[in-house]
Amino acid sequence: SAIEGGEKIDFPLYNIFEESVLPRCKNSEKIKARLSELSATSVLMSGSGPSVFGVFDTEAAARECVERLTEEGKLAFFARSV
């Protein structure tokens, strides 16, 4: 109901697989750091990895991040949650 009401929800994201995957997959670890640098409010590895995603306060910030990562040669996509 908070999401439907447009409220900002601040809660930590956690994926236990990061503990074993990220030390072996340095590129995903670097991209997580880069997403944070590019204003993601939360960053997490997806599932059992190695894909990562960022959550942004605005669509403009998310799209800017995709543009910057693409310019850096990374495969990045914009998506909205449903």
Buried (B, 14 or more C-beta within 10 A) or exposed (E): EEEEEEEEEEEEEEBEEBEEBBEEBEEBBEBBEBBEEBBBBBBBBEEEBBEBBBEBEEEEBBEBBBEBBEEEEBEBEEEEEE
